[in-house]
Amino acid sequence: MRLPSLFKLSRNKSYNYSPRYYNERKERIEKLRKSKESKPDGEYFTGYRKKSYRDDWKTVKSAQSDRNRRLRFFVILIFLLIFAYAAVKYGKIDMFF
C-alpha cells in the first residue's frame, strides 16, 4: 500500500505512436508524373526549376552572415587600432613611430 502524499508524482508519458515508412522521393515522382499527364507538353519550360523555400532561406541567411562577418571585422579592427594608438601614445612605446 502506498501512503498518501501532498505532491503529485509525475509518471512517464506514453503515446500511441506507430512508425510509418515515408518515401519522399517516390511521392515527389508520382506527383510530377500526375501533373505531367494532366498538362500538355507546351506548358513546360526547359531548364526551369522553381526555387524552394529552403533555397530562398539559404541565400538570405548567407547574405546576413556575410554582412555580420564584415561588421564584426570592422569593429575588431577599430578596437585594435584604438588599442595600438593608446599603447603608442600612453604606453611609451616609441619603437614603431
ABEGO torsion letter per residue (X at the ends): XBBBBABBBBBBBBBBBBBBBBBAAAAAAAAAAAAAAABBAAABBBGBBBBBAAAAAAAAAAAAAAAAAAAAAAAAAAAAAAAAAAAAAAAGBAAAX
